[in-house]
Amino acid sequence: MDRIETDLIGDLPIPSDAYYGIHTQRAVHNFQITGIKLTSFPEFIKALAYVKWAAAETNCRLGVLDKRIAEAIIEACKKLIGGEYQDQFLSDMLQGGAGTSTNMNINEVVANIALEMMGHNKGEYQYCSPYDHVNLSQSTNDAYPTGVKLGILFYNQNIVQSLSELVGSLKKKGQELAHVITMGRTHLQDAIPLTLGQVFDAYAATLDKEIDSLNQSANQSLEINMGATAVGTGLNAVPGYAKLCAENLSKITKFDFTPATNLVEATSSTSSFVAYSSALKKLSTKLSKMANDLRLLTSGPRCGFYEINLPPMQAGSSIMPGKVNPVIPEVVSQTCFKVIANDFAVTMAAEAGQLQLNVMEPVITYTLFESVKLLSNAMVCFRKNCIDGITANEEHCKNLVMNSIGIVTALNPYIGYENSTAIAKEALETGQSVYSLILKKNVLSKEELDRILNPENMIGA
């Protein structure tokens, strides 16, 4: 049998076994947009539960919340942090109200869990209220963005782990292929030799830089506006709340949170979200570039570069027998395109803030968390299903180098740029090799030429 809850709009039946309440139920009715619910982001739920825990502990220590109610709220939050009651978070990630539906979803679930722990029935809010107790000294406008920031810190740990493992895999592949000499290219034209090991070492190095970038951007989320309440003036929060709440949140999460120096600014600002989204976009551009390179290097097998082999993952065509496509780099690039597009959504939402609040924070939240999950999954897929299984076509790579016009660059210091250009032009026009032309013209002795054009001598430090 349903229970009846009431708000300023009127009465609404709530399933008797539901831990959410009327505000969540209205959100379910109002915001059927993405089909992606709050329950899809468990780290965000955990983050919100930590915020409510810190708030309850702060309110109790400041003497504005009964100790028994505070303890029940804290125990309820611990259950959520442990992964219980995940199916009770039904708010769509895209919603009007600047996150009020999400904030009330967590408030109602915490309140009803606490009520049962105190020996009361769900909905008996006179004993533990989503508003007067769980949300005490808070507004959606400080609790919600603080939850988002903590969520970013949690999800950042996940993506950094995936990225670190991918970097490790690339370094290992660089060691495996350190002996394989191939032709470097600029403007997609033959340049000078290098090893496939150097290629993969470069991939590892460029992604390794993004670990610091992600961490530095995520650390901007350590400044929070708890205690700001509605617009940053701290109305309805007792003196000392902001500082103590930040201390309590730091203690229970092990992150070093600090209260914002200007709570009005912090309540309307979404700059830290823009910074983190930008870091995700930067990582995406590097990943997609790498995926594009691998698609080129594996192209063929008879009419392309064919320098490396990617692990065959599936049949490539419904009409062309024997075809195998580079499906993993393809899906990685597509994932990166989505993250780059999400960054634009974050930018536009941040720009759309007005006066003392940015009501577009839900789309910022949704896209940020989606981007982190997508990139984390893509990097695991890239590592396991592609990078780890790459092999080289060594003899083909060596032949490319020895038959390339590009090796004439190594002759510059010995015969000069103009003579090297003439040799390159004649080789290109006649189809003869640079090597044979040098000997034919008696420009250098065979011993000198072999030493200069030894590929191992041309790959640098």
Backbone hydrogen bonds, N-H to C=O, Kabsch-Sander energy under -0.5 kcal/mol:
donor,donor_aa,acceptor,acceptor_aa,energy
3,R,14,I,-2.9
5,E,3,R,-0.5
5,E,12,L,-2.4
7,D,10,G,-2.2
10,G,7,D,-0.6
12,L,5,E,-2.2
14,I,3,R,-3.5
18,A,15,P,-2.0
25,Q,21,G,-2.3
26,R,22,I,-2.4
27,A,23,H,-1.8
28,V,24,T,-2.2
29,H,25,Q,-1.7
30,N,26,R,-2.8
31,F,27,A,-2.7
33,I,31,F,-1.4
37,K,35,G,-0.7
38,L,91,S,-2.1
39,T,89,F,-1.7
40,S,37,K,-2.2
41,F,38,L,-2.0
44,F,41,F,-1.0
45,I,41,F,-1.7
46,K,42,P,-2.5
47,A,43,E,-2.1
48,L,44,F,-2.6
49,A,45,I,-2.3
50,Y,46,K,-2.1
51,V,47,A,-1.9
52,K,48,L,-2.2
53,W,49,A,-2.2
54,A,50,Y,-2.8
55,A,51,V,-2.3
56,A,52,K,-2.4
57,E,53,W,-2.5
58,T,54,A,-2.3
59,N,55,A,-2.8
60,C,56,A,-2.3
61,R,57,E,-2.2
62,L,58,T,-1.9
63,G,60,C,-1.3
64,V,59,N,-2.5
65,L,59,N,-1.0
70,A,66,D,-2.7
71,E,67,K,-2.6
72,A,68,R,-1.8
73,I,69,I,-2.5
74,I,70,A,-2.6
75,E,71,E,-2.4
76,A,72,A,-2.3
77,C,73,I,-2.4
78,K,74,I,-2.2
79,K,75,E,-1.6
80,L,76,A,-1.8
81,I,77,C,-2.6
82,G,78,K,-1.7
83,G,80,L,-1.6
84,E,79,K,-2.4
86,Q,83,G,-0.6
88,Q,85,Y,-1.7
89,F,86,Q,-1.2
90,L,88,Q,-1.0
93,M,36,I,-2.6
95,Q,93,M,-0.6
98,A,359,V,-0.7
100,T,97,G,-1.4
103,N,99,G,-2.6
104,M,100,T,-2.8
105,N,101,S,-2.1
106,I,102,T,-2.1
107,N,103,N,-2.2
108,E,104,M,-3.0
109,V,105,N,-2.1
110,V,106,I,-2.4
111,A,107,N,-2.4
112,N,108,E,-2.5
113,I,109,V,-2.3
114,A,110,V,-2.6
115,L,111,A,-2.5
116,E,112,N,-1.9
117,M,113,I,-2.0
118,M,114,A,-1.6
119,G,116,E,-1.2
120,H,115,L,-2.9
124,E,121,N,-1.8
125,Y,123,G,-2.1
127,Y,124,E,-1.8
128,C,124,E,-0.7
133,H,129,S,-1.4
134,V,129,S,-2.4
135,N,130,P,-0.7
136,L,133,H,-0.8
138,Q,135,N,-1.8
142,D,139,S,-1.5
143,A,139,S,-2.7
144,Y,140,T,-1.9
146,T,142,D,-1.4
147,G,143,A,-2.1
148,V,144,Y,-2.3
149,K,145,P,-2.5
150,L,146,T,-2.3
151,G,147,G,-2.5
152,I,148,V,-2.5
153,L,149,K,-1.9
154,F,150,L,-2.2
155,Y,151,G,-3.1
156,N,152,I,-2.6
157,Q,153,L,-1.2
157,Q,154,F,-0.5
158,N,154,F,-1.1
159,I,155,Y,-2.3
160,V,156,N,-2.6
161,Q,157,Q,-1.7
162,S,158,N,-2.1
163,L,159,I,-2.6
164,S,160,V,-2.8
165,E,161,Q,-2.2
166,L,162,S,-1.8
167,V,163,L,-2.6
168,G,164,S,-2.3
169,S,165,E,-2.0
170,L,166,L,-2.4
171,K,167,V,-2.4
172,K,168,G,-2.2
173,K,169,S,-2.2
174,G,170,L,-2.3
175,Q,171,K,-1.9
176,E,172,K,-2.1
177,L,173,K,-2.0
178,A,175,Q,-1.0
180,V,177,L,-1.4
181,I,179,H,-0.8
182,T,194,L,-3.4
184,G,182,T,-0.5
184,G,192,I,-2.1
186,T,189,Q,-2.0
189,Q,186,T,-2.2
191,A,184,G,-2.8
194,L,182,T,-2.0
196,L,180,V,-2.7
197,G,177,L,-1.5
199,V,195,T,-1.7
200,F,196,L,-2.4
201,D,197,G,-2.4
202,A,198,Q,-2.0
203,Y,199,V,-1.7
204,A,200,F,-2.3
205,A,201,D,-2.5
206,T,202,A,-2.5
207,L,203,Y,-1.9
208,D,204,A,-2.2
209,K,205,A,-1.4
210,E,207,L,-0.9
211,I,207,L,-0.6
211,I,208,D,-1.1
212,D,208,D,-0.8
213,S,209,K,-1.5
214,L,210,E,-2.5
215,N,211,I,-2.3
216,Q,212,D,-2.8
217,S,213,S,-2.1
218,A,214,L,-2.8
219,N,215,N,-2.0
220,Q,217,S,-1.2
221,S,218,A,-2.1
222,L,219,N,-1.6
223,E,220,Q,-0.9
224,I,222,L,-0.7
224,I,258,T,-2.3
228,A,225,N,-2.3
231,V,228,A,-0.5
232,G,228,A,-1.6
234,G,228,A,-2.1
237,A,234,G,-2.1
241,Y,238,V,-1.9
244,L,240,G,-2.1
245,C,241,Y,-3.1
246,A,242,A,-1.9
247,E,243,K,-1.9
248,N,244,L,-2.6
249,L,245,C,-2.7
250,S,246,A,-2.1
251,K,247,E,-2.2
252,I,248,N,-2.1
253,T,249,L,-1.7
254,K,250,S,-2.2
257,F,255,F,-1.4
258,T,222,L,-2.5
260,A,224,I,-2.6
266,A,262,N,-2.4
267,T,263,L,-1.7
268,S,264,V,-1.2
269,S,265,E,-1.6
273,F,270,T,-0.6
274,V,270,T,-1.7
275,A,271,S,-2.3
276,Y,272,S,-1.9
277,S,273,F,-2.4
278,S,274,V,-2.2
279,A,275,A,-1.7
280,L,276,Y,-1.9
281,K,277,S,-2.2
282,K,278,S,-2.5
283,L,279,A,-2.1
284,S,280,L,-2.1
285,T,281,K,-2.3
286,K,282,K,-1.6
287,L,283,L,-2.5
288,S,284,S,-2.7
289,K,285,T,-1.9
290,M,286,K,-2.2
291,A,287,L,-2.4
292,N,288,S,-2.5
293,D,289,K,-2.2
294,L,290,M,-2.3
295,R,291,A,-1.9
296,L,292,N,-1.9
297,L,293,D,-2.9
298,T,294,L,-1.7
299,S,296,L,-1.3
305,F,296,L,-0.7
306,Y,299,S,-1.7
307,E,297,L,-2.3
308,I,297,L,-1.6
309,N,391,T,-3.1
316,G,323,K,-3.5
323,K,320,M,-1.3
327,V,325,N,-2.1
330,E,326,P,-1.7
331,V,327,V,-2.1
332,V,328,I,-2.3
333,S,329,P,-2.3
334,Q,330,E,-2.1
335,T,331,V,-2.1
336,C,332,V,-2.2
337,F,333,S,-2.4
338,K,334,Q,-1.8
339,V,335,T,-2.0
340,I,336,C,-2.6
341,A,337,F,-2.3
342,N,338,K,-2.3
343,D,339,V,-1.9
344,F,340,I,-1.2
345,A,341,A,-1.7
346,V,342,N,-2.4
347,T,343,D,-2.4
348,M,344,F,-2.6
349,A,345,A,-2.4
350,A,346,V,-2.5
351,E,347,T,-2.1
352,A,348,M,-1.3
353,G,350,A,-1.2
354,Q,357,L,-1.8
357,L,354,Q,-1.9
358,N,267,T,-0.6
359,V,357,L,-0.7
361,E,358,N,-1.0
363,V,360,M,-0.8
364,I,360,M,-1.4
365,T,361,E,-3.0
366,Y,362,P,-2.8
367,T,363,V,-2.3
368,L,364,I,-2.4
369,F,365,T,-2.5
370,E,366,Y,-2.3
371,S,367,T,-2.6
372,V,368,L,-2.3
373,K,369,F,-2.2
374,L,370,E,-2.8
375,L,371,S,-2.8
376,S,372,V,-2.5
377,N,373,K,-2.5
378,A,374,L,-2.7
379,M,375,L,-2.5
380,V,376,S,-1.8
381,C,377,N,-2.5
382,F,378,A,-2.9
383,R,379,M,-2.3
384,K,380,V,-2.6
385,N,381,C,-2.6
386,C,382,F,-1.0
387,I,382,F,-2.5
388,D,383,R,-2.2
389,G,386,C,-1.0
390,I,387,I,-1.5
391,T,309,N,-1.9
393,N,307,E,-2.7
394,E,392,A,-1.1
397,C,393,N,-2.2
398,K,394,E,-2.3
399,N,395,E,-2.3
400,L,396,H,-2.0
401,V,397,C,-1.7
402,M,398,K,-2.3
403,N,399,N,-1.9
404,S,401,V,-1.3
407,I,404,S,-0.6
408,V,405,I,-2.0
409,T,406,G,-1.8
410,A,407,I,-1.4
411,L,408,V,-1.9
412,N,409,T,-1.3
414,Y,411,L,-2.0
415,I,411,L,-2.6
416,G,411,L,-0.6
416,G,412,N,-1.9
420,S,416,G,-2.1
421,T,417,Y,-2.5
422,A,418,E,-2.2
423,I,419,N,-2.3
424,A,420,S,-2.5
425,K,421,T,-2.6
426,E,422,A,-2.4
427,A,423,I,-2.6
428,L,424,A,-2.2
429,E,425,K,-2.3
430,T,426,E,-2.6
431,G,427,A,-1.8
437,L,433,S,-2.0
438,I,434,V,-2.2
439,L,435,Y,-1.7
440,K,436,S,-2.5
441,K,437,L,-2.2
442,N,439,L,-1.1
443,V,438,I,-2.1
444,L,438,I,-0.7
449,L,445,S,-2.8
450,D,446,K,-2.7
451,R,447,E,-1.9
452,I,448,E,-2.6
453,L,449,L,-3.1
454,N,451,R,-0.6
457,N,454,N,-1.8
458,M,454,N,-0.5
458,M,455,P,-1.5
